[in-house]
Amino acid sequence: MGKIRVGLIGIGNCASAIVQSVLLSKKKGIIEGLLYPEIAGYKISDIEFTLAIDVDRRKIGKDLTQAIFEGSNIFPKLDDYSPIGVTVQPGPVLDGVAEHMEAYFQPHDMKIEIDDIARLVKDTETEILVNMIPVGSEQATRAYAEAAIRGGAAFINGIPVFIASDPTGYWPKRFFDAGLPVLGDDVKGQFGATILHSALTSLMRDRGIIVEETYQLNVGGNTDFLNMKMEERLSSKRISKTKAVTATLDNGDRYIYDGKVRIGPSDYVPFLGNTKVAYIYIKGRSLLGFPVELDIKLKVDDKSMFAAVMLDVIRLAKLSLDRGLRGPIHEASAYYFKHPPKPVRSPLEARILLEQFITGKQRNTVIENIVSYTQ
Ligand SMILES: NC(=O)c1ccc[n+]([C@@H]2O[C@H](COP(=O)([O-])OP(=O)(O)OC[C@H]3O[C@@H](n4cnc5c(N)ncnc54)[C@H](O)[C@@H]3O)[C@@H](O)[C@H]2O)c1
């Protein structure tokens, strides 16, 4: 198979997990814990990093294999790596670094334009850009989406800014018109709180249980959680996480209006590091109104959860490019993102769509929808 030329934006803990997984797979042949060892012939060892962008002075100018251990990154070093010749380049800071995060991300003070990034994308022949900057980076994410379009790369948006799922249709149409795929938004971790919560609520719905109320509280101890202490940066994260669950329930938005659902990052507990602890509570009624109640605690390494998904999505973006697909790739986004272009009713439904997409049995139907409502 051909190589997959990937640019990473935001060289934080998620990037470290992705880069190390790829480098280890090149060395060992295969690594454990992948959702798909192979997607349409592509293995994760086919991924080549061609571009890396960050704003942290301690990461800029370093080889990617070194930058992943700099600054506030705490994802463990799993092996020794030789330099790969990809030096971290400065990106535009914009709203990427909240005031309370300045000591943690130590941003540069250079003026970087969208066209600087677009030029880097072109010069390095990067075909896919992956966005992994802090939650709340609305302007910066849009700047990178624009740079992807101008530079001619597909865009994967790992964070809760609505690009692939932009309700105004602006970004879907921009990517469609540019002939480029866009996948997103906001990664749904491999076995994280969102996939577990939505699997439970969709199972309850299928089994005739009437869900009455539910919450999901999440705590963690890395810069991702520290950044999310600022509630103003969180609004789209709450929407994204909440809608992923309410989409599985009949008349799901009612739970939001009635205040019967509360989902989101809840606190920063420094000693947890990259371990995320999620508490999920669901209360419902069965036949004749008898109560059903569920309390679950989940504990995972949040960054391996992200990387496992992203390693699939990168290969799906490549498959989309190979097939000449453009605009939001709904079928590949529904299974892997909390806020996809079109919500699905259950993880199973999303999985079926995905399988059909990989085997080429499903067209990228959302393209027609977007074109019809934006014309
Ligand atoms: N399971 C998960 O970990 C998960 C799931 C869904 C979404 N996400 C999201 O993925 C993103 C990355 O997570 P992380 O743990 O790697 O974060 P992190 O805090 O470890 O790293 C963020 C990086 O972004 C850099 N950055 C800040 N502003 C930037 C800008 N304008 N341009 C380029 N780089 C910039 C920072 O310097 C830092 O290196 C976060 O938004 C997180 O919420 C993570």
The ligand as an ORCA input file, in Angstrom:
! r2SCAN-3c Opt
* xyz 0 1
  N      -9.616     10.989     25.006
  C      -9.030     12.130     24.767
  O      -7.915     12.389     25.165
  C      -9.736     13.153     23.921
  C     -10.994     12.883     23.387
  C     -11.600     13.857     22.608
  C     -10.955     15.058     22.362
  N      -9.741     15.292     22.915
  C      -9.122     16.596     22.675
  O      -7.910     16.486     21.953
  C      -7.133     17.655     22.225
  C      -5.699     17.266     22.521
  O      -5.618     16.642     23.769
  P      -4.209     16.507     24.501
  O      -4.450     15.731     25.736
  O      -3.170     16.065     23.541
  O      -3.943     18.031     24.893
  P      -2.605     18.642     25.528
  O      -3.024     19.661     26.513
  O      -1.709     17.551     25.985
  O      -1.880     19.328     24.267
  C      -2.401     20.420     23.573
  C      -1.266     20.963     22.701
  O      -1.809     21.972     21.854
  C      -0.831     23.013     21.773
  N      -1.498     24.234     21.296
  C      -2.195     25.175     21.976
  N      -2.645     26.135     21.134
  C      -2.211     25.801     19.900
  C      -2.326     26.419     18.620
  N      -3.016     27.546     18.436
  N      -1.727     25.808     17.574
  C      -1.020     24.659     17.726
  N      -0.862     24.035     18.918
  C      -1.470     24.607     19.988
  C      -0.254     23.084     23.167
  O       0.969     23.756     23.199
  C      -0.126     21.581     23.487
  O       1.110     21.086     23.031
  C      -7.835     18.376     23.388
  O      -8.644     19.404     22.902
  C      -8.697     17.285     23.955
  O      -9.818     17.752     24.697
  C      -9.101     14.366     23.662
*
